[in-house]
């Protein structure tokens, strides 16, 4: 028996729908579990990459075509030195090793765009370049970028006394030949916060250079004298390296004195002093390298090397959107602790050394 009243159209009656929501297979914390799973996968990938690199043959950074003949077998290699020089066994050393093992490389252009760095790293990489040139009998030519100062200029001296081997771009700043030990006294600031440096050391000199100690005038003068001796010794070494690479300065005491005041020079000023040989861009340096190797440009392929992208660099890259663009995310506790130690620098900067360490 029909329950629809007479005259009513059953098809027009509203239909009630009941939706039964099935519980998620992962429960109420499903999204969190998915995020944790993604993190775990990334960690596993990173560990696997580290494991593979541990047992790899260490072939170095990958090679990339830069210019000249694409079909030529013999090469001119560009070794890039970019940013502060702090890591002696890092990317620059990897490029040097790659060139050393590649018998097809007939000449090297060292492309330097750096304000300098630590004395030790600058000196080590300078000697690595010198050894490379001597062991392989390879001509070296330097091409300076926007800045090639202090430790960067120190490395440029690896060209030795060969003529016309240092090229600066018209807008290059170079020089800053000198040594600095950054030191900042924050003891008065700590005193305002009722914080006292109560460090225990085997001798007072063990704490030399500490920014948190309050010193008497006598202690401050003594400490300054000892640190100045370290600076002077490193500075003499720097000047000897410059004289080895710029022998003409030996015969001109006035120019040598001007060049080693720690000043920054424009490209034209540096050329007038003999700190650089020619004003020209990278292409001119490549042409000169081919000439020193006794080769025609058409018979050579110019290559450069790409820095390997590790998982950690990808995650901390400013371009990835996962870190601030200023690069301070690359700071780690060990690096920050390292920067608190007294250290001499072949460095051109107006910032505290720790801030210049961001790259």
C-alpha positions in Angstrom: 0.0 0.0 0.0 1.5 3.4 -1.0 2.2 5.9 1.7 2.6 8.8 -0.7 -0.3 11.2 -0.4 -2.5 11.5 -3.5 -1.3 14.1 -6.0 2.3 14.1 -4.7 5.1 13.4 -7.1 7.4 11.0 -5.4 10.3 11.9 -7.7 10.3 15.4 -6.4 10.7 14.5 -2.7 14.2 15.4 -1.2 16.5 12.5 -0.8 18.4 12.3 2.5 22.0 11.1 2.0 24.0 9.6 4.9 27.8 9.7 4.5 29.8 7.3 6.7 33.4 8.6 7.0 35.8 5.7 7.1 38.6 6.1 9.7 42.1 6.8 8.3 44.3 3.8 8.1 47.0 5.8 9.8 44.8 7.2 12.5 44.6 10.7 13.8 48.3 11.2 13.5 48.5 10.2 9.9 50.0 13.5 8.6 52.6 13.5 11.3 53.6 9.9 10.5 53.9 10.8 6.8 56.2 13.8 7.6 58.4 11.6 9.8 58.5 8.9 7.1 59.7 11.5 4.6 62.4 12.7 6.9 63.5 9.1 7.5 63.8 8.5 3.8 66.0 11.6 3.4 68.2 10.5 6.2 68.6 7.1 4.6 69.4 8.6 1.2 72.1 10.8 2.8 73.6 7.9 4.7 73.7 5.8 1.6 75.4 8.6 -0.3 78.0 9.0 2.4 78.5 5.2 2.4 79.0 5.1 -1.3 81.4 8.1 -1.3 83.4 6.4 1.4 84.1 3.5 -0.9 84.3 5.5 -4.1 87.4 6.0 -6.2 87.5 9.7 -5.4 87.4 10.9 -9.0 86.7 14.4 -8.0 84.1 17.0 -9.0 82.4 16.4 -12.4 83.8 18.2 -15.5 81.8 20.6 -17.5 82.5 22.2 -20.9 83.3 25.9 -20.7 84.6 27.1 -24.1 86.9 26.6 -27.1 86.6 23.4 -29.1 83.9 20.9 -28.0 85.6 18.1 -29.9 89.2 18.6 -28.7 90.7 15.9 -26.4 93.4 18.1 -24.8 92.1 20.6 -22.3 92.6 23.9 -20.5 91.2 23.5 -17.0 89.7 26.3 -14.9 90.2 25.9 -11.2 87.8 28.1 -9.3 88.6 29.7 -6.0 85.4 31.4 -4.8 84.5 33.0 -1.5 86.5 32.9 1.8 89.4 30.4 1.9 89.0 28.3 5.0 88.8 24.7 3.9 92.3 23.5 2.8 91.0 20.1 1.7 87.7 21.2 0.2 86.5 22.0 -3.3 89.6 23.8 -4.4 91.8 20.9 -3.4 89.5 18.5 -5.2 89.8 20.5 -8.4 93.6 20.4 -8.1 93.6 16.7 -7.6 91.3 16.2 -10.6 93.7 18.2 -12.8 96.7 16.3 -11.5 95.2 13.0 -12.5 94.0 14.2 -15.9 96.8 13.8 -18.4 94.7 15.6 -21.1 95.0 18.9 -19.2 97.8 21.0 -20.8 97.3 24.3 -19.0 95.5 25.7 -16.0 93.6 29.0 -15.4 93.1 29.7 -11.7 90.0 31.8 -11.4 90.1 33.7 -8.1 87.2 35.7 -6.7 88.0 35.7 -3.0 88.7 38.2 -0.1 91.1 35.7 1.4 91.0 33.5 4.4 93.1 31.8 7.0 96.9 31.8 6.7 97.1 28.1 6.8 94.5 27.3 4.1 95.8 30.0 1.8 99.4 28.8 2.1 98.5 25.1 1.7 96.5 25.7 -1.5 99.2 28.0 -2.8 101.7 25.1 -2.4 99.3 22.6 -3.9 99.0 24.8 -7.1 102.8 25.2 -7.2 103.3 21.4 -6.9 100.7 20.8 -9.6 102.5 23.2 -12.0 105.9 21.7 -11.3 104.9 18.0 -11.2 102.9 18.2 -14.4 104.9 20.9 -16.1 101.7 22.9 -16.5 101.6 26.6 -17.2 99.4 28.5 -14.7 97.5 31.7 -15.4 95.4 33.6 -12.9 92.2 35.4 -13.8 90.9 37.7 -11.0 87.2 38.2 -10.5 85.5 41.0 -8.5 87.9 40.7 -5.6 91.3 38.9 -5.3 92.6 40.1 -2.0 94.9 39.0 0.8 94.8 35.2 0.9 93.3 35.3 -2.6 96.3 37.3 -3.9 98.6 35.0 -1.9 97.3 32.0 -4.0 97.7 34.1 -7.2 101.4 34.0 -6.6 101.4 30.3 -7.5 102.1 31.5 -11.1 105.7 32.1 -10.2 107.8 34.6 -12.1 106.4 33.8 -15.6 105.5 36.9 -17.5 102.0 38.0 -18.3 100.3 35.4 -16.1 98.1 37.5 -13.9 94.9 39.0 -15.4 92.6 41.4 -13.6 89.2 42.5 -14.8 88.7 46.3 -15.2 86.6 46.3 -12.0 88.7 44.0 -9.9 89.9 45.0 -6.4 93.1 43.3 -5.3 96.0 43.7 -2.9 95.2 43.8 0.8 98.6 42.2 1.4 98.8 41.9 5.1 97.8 39.8 8.1 95.1 40.3 10.7 94.2 38.5 13.9 90.6 39.6 14.7 90.1 40.4 18.4 87.1 41.9 20.1 86.9 42.9 23.8 83.5 42.1 25.2 84.6 41.9 28.9 82.9 45.2 29.8 79.7 44.1 28.2 79.8 40.9 30.3 80.5 42.9 33.4 77.3 44.8 32.8 75.5 41.5 32.9 77.4 40.4 36.0 79.2 37.6 34.0 82.8 36.9 34.9 85.3 34.9 33.0 86.5 32.4 35.5 88.4 30.1 33.1 91.1 27.8 34.5 94.2 27.4 32.4 97.7 25.9 32.7 99.3 29.4 32.0 98.0 32.9 31.4 99.2 32.7 27.8 96.8 29.8 27.2 94.0 32.4 27.3 95.8 34.8 25.1 93.3 36.6 22.8 90.3 35.7 24.8 87.6 38.4 24.2 86.0 37.9 27.7 89.0 38.5 30.0 89.6 41.8 31.7 93.3 42.7 31.5 95.4 45.2 33.3 97.3 47.7 31.1 100.5 45.7 31.6 98.8 42.4 30.7 97.2 44.0 27.6 100.5 45.4 26.4 102.2 42.0 26.9 99.5 40.2 25.0 99.5 42.7 22.2 103.3 42.3 21.9 103.1 38.5 21.6 100.3 38.6 19.0 102.1 41.3 17.0 105.1 38.9 16.8 102.9 36.3 15.2 101.4 38.8 12.8 104.9 40.1 11.8 106.2 36.6 11.2 103.2 35.7 8.9 103.5 39.0 7.2 107.2 38.5 6.3 106.2 35.1 4.8 103.5 36.8 2.8 106.0 39.4 1.4 108.5 36.7 0.5 105.7 34.9 -1.4 104.9 38.1 -3.2 108.5 38.7 -4.1 108.8 35.2 -5.5 105.8 35.8 -7.8 106.5 39.5 -8.5 110.3 39.6 -8.8 110.3 43.1 -10.3 109.2 44.5 -6.8 112.6 43.5 -5.5 114.2 46.3 -7.4 111.7 48.9 -6.3 111.6 49.3 -2.6 109.0 52.2 -2.8 106.5 50.1 -4.8 107.0 47.1 -2.5 106.3 49.3 0.5 103.2 50.7 -1.1 102.0 47.3 -2.2 102.3 45.8 1.3 100.5 48.3 3.4 97.3 46.3 3.4 95.6 48.6 1.0 93.1 47.6 -1.6 94.0 48.6 -5.2 91.9 48.9 -8.3 93.0 46.9 -11.3 94.7 49.9 -12.9 96.5 50.8 -9.7 97.6 47.2 -9.2 98.9 47.0 -12.8 100.9 50.2 -12.3 102.5 48.7 -9.2 103.2 45.4 -10.9 100.8 43.4 -8.8 99.0 42.3 -12.0 100.2 42.0 -15.5 97.3 42.7 -17.8 93.7 44.0 -17.6 91.4 41.5 -19.2 88.6 39.0 -18.7 88.7 35.3 -18.3 88.8 34.7 -22.0 92.2 36.6 -22.3 93.6 34.4 -19.5 92.5 31.3 -21.3 94.2 32.5 -24.5 97.4 33.2 -22.6 97.3 29.8 -21.0 97.1 28.2 -24.5 99.9 30.3 -25.7 102.2 29.3 -22.7 101.3 25.7 -23.5 102.3 26.2 -27.1 98.9 25.2 -28.4 96.4 26.6 -30.8 93.0 27.5 -29.3 91.2 25.3 -31.9 93.1 22.2 -30.5 91.9 22.7 -27.0 88.7 22.3 -25.0 88.3 24.5 -21.9 86.6 22.9 -19.0 85.6 23.7 -15.5 84.5 21.6 -12.5 81.2 21.6 -10.6 81.1 21.4 -6.9 79.3 18.2 -6.0 75.9 18.8 -4.4 75.5 16.8 -1.2 72.3 16.3 0.6 73.3 18.7 3.4 74.2 21.4 0.9 70.9 20.9 -0.8 69.0 21.3 2.4 70.9 24.3 3.5 71.2 26.0 0.1 69.7 29.5 0.0 68.1 28.6 -3.4 66.3 25.6 -1.9 64.0 27.8 0.2 65.0 25.8 3.3 67.5 28.3 4.6 67.9 32.0 4.9 69.5 33.7 1.9 72.3 35.1 3.9 73.9 31.7 4.4 74.0 31.8 8.1 72.2 28.5 8.3 75.5 26.9 7.2 76.9 27.8 10.7 77.4 24.8 12.9 78.5 24.5 16.4 81.9 23.2 15.5 82.6 26.0 13.1 81.4 28.6 15.5 83.7 27.2 18.2 86.6 27.1 15.8 86.1 30.8 15.1 86.5 31.7 18.7 90.1 30.6 18.7 92.9 33.1 18.0 93.8 32.8 14.3 95.7 34.8 11.8 94.1 35.7 8.5 95.2 36.7 5.1 91.7 38.3 4.8 90.1 41.5 3.5 86.9 42.3 5.3 85.2 44.9 7.4 83.1 42.3 9.3 84.1 40.0 12.2 85.8 36.9 10.9 83.0 34.7 12.2 80.5 36.5 9.9 82.8 36.2 6.9 82.8 32.4 7.5 79.2 32.1 6.4 80.0 30.7 3.0 
